């Protein structure tokens, strides 16, 4: 996508933001920053140990190395906000890396990735070559490739120069390489999504669960195999014409078809949703949302003691979910769990999955809140048995940052 507008992505991320992240003292080589080079067909990583101090980082850059800042959302509120919007849109984890490359150099060997990639050119320009998948097996791959050599590549299906404001998209499996022209540096951010988010990945969860349920509920799956099946089945016997082979194959096919009847499809989707919520960035709040949630609650130390501590939710308080997609109800062996994203970290999987064990009688109330979003509902309308239960549930969810109120609970 050619914008013809160098300032199109102004404010998203810049070399000044890169510098600010380094000076913040939290960037470490290998964990947050990679120093790379690719010359004469050789891809190298030059990471020392320890903190990525500006003097060391910029010396690497001055000597022709590319700099890859991993997960810039951990350092940039703007990138965090941008990715959080996209993750809600895609319904899949959205990540990012930023790449700063000196003029006339290349930092990475040709390769393909296991993600959908959106390259946003932030500063300077970069020369890109993109190649179609070489085989059917490389179309929408589950895993990224190793580094490839130039000899393994054919003719590029696309060759272009991205300038500031432009965007380049390539799907999983498309080989790509980018190099800087001699007259300008390049800063771009690659936004990624749809990693391990295919039908096959869903079936990896679903089929074992279906088989387990079939084994528990259907005696046919527990019946013994024929005593002599090893004698007529197997690769060595694959070309044999044998009625026993035909019957064996038909039996297996019949059992596989019956698995559909035992497939807990919704439960498998809930498990993928649970994983997605663990992957998610925490929600980005507006000032108004902060004021109407626990994050802006004015409890503080004043006059020798704490004040404004009590969260006084009543049956007349109007509430709603903080954001769409921040919670998921899952029925598990241990009970009913409510997974949520509000306590996630901006660093990928820094925190364990966050969940509350919910009394089964509260399930209808959670579903009511989900279906009511984005409208506010009074606590009294929650389908709990008693007013005390309604207020108790609303207070718990408010304290976890899951609910927001229509008006601030305490006027400051």
C-alpha positions, -999 to 999 in steps of 0.1 A, spaced: 0 0 0 16 32 -12 5 62 9 26 90 -5 25 104 31 57 101 51 39 112 82 11 86 80 25 66 110 37 96 129 34 90 166 34 52 164 71 46 170 103 64 160 140 63 165 135 88 193 112 62 210 139 35 204 164 58 221 141 64 250 136 27 255 174 22 257 178 51 281 150 36 303 175 10 314 151 -20 310 163 -33 276 186 -63 278 204 -80 249 188 -112 238 157 -107 259 145 -74 244 171 -65 217 189 -86 190 219 -73 172 221 -90 138 239 -89 104 237 -107 71 266 -104 47 279 -127 19 252 -152 27 260 -155 64 234 -145 91 250 -137 125 237 -126 159 261 -104 179 243 -101 213 266 -95 243 252 -102 277 236 -77 300 218 -44 296 216 -28 262 233 6 270 230 33 243 267 36 238 271 -1 230 239 -4 209 247 26 187 283 14 182 269 -19 168 246 1 146 274 24 134 294 -7 124 266 -20 102 245 -41 124 207 -42 124 188 -38 157 156 -57 164 136 -45 194 113 -73 205 78 -65 218 80 -27 216 45 -27 232 64 -33 265 81 1 261 56 21 241 21 29 252 12 39 217 22 5 202 4 -12 231 -28 7 223 -24 -1 186 -19 -38 191 -47 -41 217 -72 -28 191 -59 -52 165 -60 -82 188 -97 -75 194 -103 -72 157 -85 -104 147 -95 -125 177 -60 -137 178 -28 -127 195 -11 -97 178 26 -91 184 52 -68 170 89 -62 165 107 -31 153 137 -32 131 163 -4 127 187 -10 98 218 11 88 220 24 52 234 -2 27 230 -32 49 208 -63 55 201 -78 89 184 -111 82 186 -140 58 157 -149 35 131 -169 54 94 -174 58 73 -170 90 44 -188 107 25 -155 111 6 -131 89 30 -101 86 22 -64 82 53 -43 76 47 -6 84 75 16 72 80 43 99 112 61 88 136 60 58 131 33 32 138 -4 25 141 -26 -5 120 -58 -2 118 -90 -22 89 -114 -16 87 -150 -30 58 -173 -33 58 -205 -13 80 -231 -32 58 -261 -24 23 -270 -12 38 -279 22 50 -243 26 16 -228 20 3 -215 54 30 -234 74 27 -242 111 63 -232 118 88 -207 105 116 -218 82 153 -219 89 175 -193 72 175 -199 34 203 -192 9 199 -171 -22 204 -203 -43 172 -217 -28 151 -188 -40 135 -184 -74 124 -151 -89 106 -128 -65 69 -124 -71 72 -88 -57 101 -65 -56 95 -30 -41 109 -2 -21 89 8 9 90 45 19 78 61 52 40 57 54 38 26 32 26 -9 42 35 -43 29 16 -75 37 27 -111 32 9 -142 44 25 -172 63 49 -191 41 59 -163 18 97 -160 18 110 -125 22 141 -104 26 147 -67 31 178 -46 26 186 -9 31 195 13 1 228 32 4 212 66 9 189 60 39 184 41 71 152 21 77 129 19 107 99 -4 104 76 -23 127 63 -57 117 29 -65 132 21 -102 134 -10 -123 139 -27 -157 134 2 -178 147 -11 -213 153 -47 -202 147 -58 -227 120 -85 -254 118 -57 -279 124 -47 -262 156 -83 -264 168 -85 -301 159 -53 -307 180 -74 -298 210 -106 -313 198 -97 -348 186 -80 -361 217 -110 -349 238 -134 -365 214 -116 -398 216 -115 -397 254 -152 -391 255 -159 -419 230 -138 -443 251 -157 -434 282 -192 -436 266 -191 -461 238 -181 -498 243 -173 -502 207 -141 -481 212 -131 -503 241 -135 -537 222 -103 -556 216 -85 -556 182 -86 -588 161 -60 -613 174 -43 -618 140 -45 -581 127 -7 -577 129 -4 -604 103 -24 -587 76 -21 -550 84 10 -527 82 30 -512 53 44 -546 43 8 -558 36 -5 -526 21 -8 -541 -14 -23 -574 -4 -58 -582 -15 -74 -596 17 -110 -594 29 -97 -590 65 -78 -559 55 -110 -545 39 -130 -552 70 -103 -537 93 -101 -505 72 -139 -501 72 -140 -505 110 -114 -478 115 -132 -455 92 -165 -461 110 -149 -453 144 -134 -422 131 -167 -410 116 -184 -417 149 -159 -395 167 -178 -365 154 -207 -374 177 -184 -372 207 -165 -341 197 -169 -313 225 -165 -286 199 -176 -257 222 -154 -269 250 -124 -271 227 -131 -235 214 -133 -224 251 -99 -239 257 -84 -220 227 -101 -188 240 -85 -194 274 -51 -196 257 -59 -165 236 -68 -145 268 -34 -155 283 -17 -142 251 -36 -109 251 -23 -75 261 -41 -59 290 -68 -34 279 -58 2 273 -81 25 293 -94 60 285 -93 85 313 -131 81 317 -128 43 319 -101 47 346 -124 71 366 -153 46 364 -132 15 373 -110 2 401 -80 17 384 -91 52 391 -107 45 425 -95 73 448 -84 53 478 -53 70 493 -34 79 524 -45 112 539 -45 128 573 -26 99 590 -47 71 575 -64 56 544 -95 72 530 -120 64 502 -113 27 507 -147 12 507 -161 1 474 -198 8 479 -217 -10 451 -255 -11 457 -284 -28 439 -289 4 420 -253 8 407 -252 5 369 -223 -16 356 -209 -32 324 -179 -51 313 -148 -29 310 -141 -40 274 -154 -65 249 -135 -98 249 -117 -94 283 -133 -125 299 -142 -161 291 -162 -186 310 -149 -222 309 -164 -253 324 -135 -274 336 -130 -305 358 -121 -283 387 -152 -261 383 -164 -230 365 -135 -207 357 -137 -171 346 -105 -162 327 -97 -125 323 -71 -102 308 -71 -71 330 -41 -83 350 -20 -94 321 14 -79 314 25 -60 284 54 -85 283 43 -118 266 33 -144 292 52 -127 320 21 -135 342 4 -168 346 -32 -171 333 -55 -150 354 -89 -166 365 -115 -167 392 -133 -198 402 -170 -189 400 -199 -205 419 -220 -222 392 -250 -202 403 -232 -171 391 -228 -184 355 -261 -169 343 -251 -135 357 -217 -135 339 -235 -145 306 -260 -117 312 -232 -92 315 -215 -105 284 -247 -103 264 -256 -68 277 -223 -52 266 -218 -23 258 -250 -13 277 -249 -7 314 -273 -28 336 -282 -23 372 -268 -47 397 -303 -56 408 -310 -71 374 -283 -97 377 -300 -131 378 -287 -142 412 -309 -155 440 -304 -128 465 -295 -91 466 -264 -99 486 -252 -123 459 -258 -97 432 -238 -71 451 -211 -96 461 -205 -107 425 -205 -71 411 -180 -61 438 -157 -90 431 -157 -83 394 -152 -45 400 -122 -52 422 -106 -74 395 -110 -45 370 -135 -65 349 -165 -42 356 -168 -5 352 -196 17 366 -217 42 347 -207 69 373 -176 70 395 -184 53 428 -167 82 447 -170 118 435 -136 135 439 
